[in-house]
Amino acid sequence: MKKRLTLIQMDVHVNDVEYNYNRVQELLSQSLSENPDIIVLPETWNTGFYPSTDLINIADANGDRTKALLSAFAKKHNVNIVGGSVAVAKDNLVFNTSYVYNRSGKLVGEYSKMHGFSPAKEDKYFAGGTHTTHFELDGIPCSTVICYDIRFPELIRMAALPGTELLFVPAQWPTMRLRHWQVLNEVRAIENQLYVCAVNGCGTVGRVQSTGHSAVYDPWGTNLLEMDTNEGIASVDIDLAVVEDIRNKINIFRDRKPELYNL
Ligand SMILES: NC(=O)CCC(=O)C(=O)O
């Protein structure tokens, strides 16, 4: 089965929520010319990745605005949307949450980032999620994590174990650690024998330059797509048969020995 992933690499304007919601709508509309099966957005596209005390005041209350926008767009245009992530205010806390919609506009996945990026004090300003999410898009078993999560192999393995074939990684990842972005996404694809679709922001987010370089890796670690540092939209077709092929040739899920891993 082949599917087209369409990546929206967005220059998020920090704290300028109205600009960001309007820009996301424009970019989603523009992305339709790519004839996408699955559209993917970056991390915290509504507020920018800039943990601060202001967040509770500008975050999306219960995610209502974001959910309405993404659901309506997915249903109107018969397209799947992995909605990146947004800052969500809930129970007087702020979460970094990803919403996933199928072609019917149904919410099929919801994930809150489990690992707050402590160097930016994200762990102080955002409440952490407590569980992975698994969903199907056009019958493809998928999961999503968010940015810093990709550094934790245990989490990615948890996300992979239920038979995941396509993992999404919305992010706001800085230029100074571009090499880590590239290597970590590639190695998570290899070690879990799945596709990784990593969509980064670009432009300056707070005091940090997000590096773009959104990318897709296949289960062999082959780089199928890598964008530059500018705002833009790019697509790549993936063949899910590649997952079955590698797992038939080297079946790590059969060969692993969790009873020996005292993690
Ligand atoms: N938004 C983030 O989680 C940043 C993560 C990062 O810069 C890193 O892991 O390095």
The ligand as a MOL file (V3000), in Angstrom:
LIG
                    3D

  0  0  0     0  0            999 V3000
M  V30 BEGIN CTAB
M  V30 COUNTS 10 9 0 0 0
M  V30 BEGIN ATOM
M  V30 1 N 11.0310 21.1010 21.5710 0
M  V30 2 C 11.9250 20.2240 22.0410 0
M  V30 3 O 11.5390 19.1990 22.6340 0
M  V30 4 C 13.3880 20.5100 21.8440 0
M  V30 5 C 14.2370 19.2500 21.9650 0
M  V30 6 C 15.7000 19.5210 21.6740 0
M  V30 7 O 16.0930 20.6210 21.2860 0
M  V30 8 C 16.6760 18.4240 21.8690 0
M  V30 9 O 16.2740 17.3160 22.3090 0
M  V30 10 O 17.8740 18.6560 21.5510 0
M  V30 END ATOM
M  V30 BEGIN BOND
M  V30 1 1 1 2
M  V30 2 2 2 3
M  V30 3 1 2 4
M  V30 4 1 4 5
M  V30 5 1 5 6
M  V30 6 2 6 7
M  V30 7 1 6 8
M  V30 8 2 8 9
M  V30 9 1 8 10
M  V30 END BOND
M  V30 END CTAB
M  END
